[in-house]
Every structure is written in structure tokens, then in C-alpha cells.
Amino acid sequence: MEERLVCLVAHHTAALVEAQRRGLRAELEEFCFEDSEVTDALWYADLTSSPIGEAVDVDTRLGEILVRYGPGTVVFDSITQARPGLEAAVRRVEGRLAALNRR
């Protein structure tokens, strides 16, 4: 379980995109990427929480990150590139939560 947790955290919130921009793809790939509901849930938690732990929607969270880092930075460019995948992960979790609430 510890190795799984390390891998999940290493790849949180599309980290591979930023790793590629920083020339660290090989180093990150030493950690297995898990394409799963658990990965989606981790990304969802990151993308729907503000830096101070308040609940926010994904657009607010991504906007906050983009403003904080600014155009032309590695983080700004990485988030911009990864945004469709990040939003898709949030939508998948929201869909699962909605399905649970309908039961």
C-alpha cells in the first residue's frame, strides 16, 4: 500500500505534464501511474479545494493556480495543457457522486 500511495502522490493532478516541461519525465516514470477511480478522486480533492482548504469549483481552483504562477511559467503552461484532462477527472468523480446520491 505504501508504494501505491507514493505513486498516486507522485502523479497527482497531471504531474507528468509538468515533469515533461522540466525535463524530469524519466524520473517521474520511475513511479507507476495508476489510471483509476482512486487517481480521479485524488485529483478531484486537489482541484476542488483552495490553498486554505475551502471547497471551490474546478474553474476557480485552476484560475487561482494560473493567477498565482502567471503566464510564461512552467506551472501556468502545464496547467493550461493539462486542463482538459483535469476537468475530465473532476467530471468523472462528480458523475460517480451523483450516481451514488441517486441510489
SULBELVEN-V390769 format. One record per pair of residues at least 6 apart in sequence whose C-alpha atoms are under 7 Angstrom apart, sorted by the first residue. I is the first residue (numbers start at 1). J is the second residue. D is the distance in Angstrom with one decimal. If there is no record, write none. Layout:
[[I;J;D] [I;J;D]]
//
This chain:
[[7;31;5.1] [7;32;5.7] [7;33;6.5] [8;34;6.9] [8;39;6.5] [10;31;6.9] [11;33;6.4] [12;42;6.9] [12;43;6.1] [13;43;5.0] [13;86;6.7] [14;82;6.4] [16;25;6.6] [16;28;7.0] [17;78;5.7] [17;82;6.7] [18;74;6.8] [18;75;6.6] [18;78;5.2] [19;25;5.1] [19;28;6.9] [21;74;6.8] [40;89;5.1] [40;90;6.9] [40;93;6.5] [41;93;6.4] [43;89;6.9] [44;89;6.7] [44;90;5.1] [44;93;6.9] [47;58;5.4] [47;61;5.9] [48;55;5.7] [48;56;4.9] [48;57;5.2] [48;58;5.4] [48;61;6.4] [49;55;4.8] [49;56;5.5] [49;61;7.0] [50;56;6.2] [50;61;6.2] [58;87;7.0] [66;76;5.3] [69;75;6.5] [69;76;5.9] [70;76;6.0]]
//
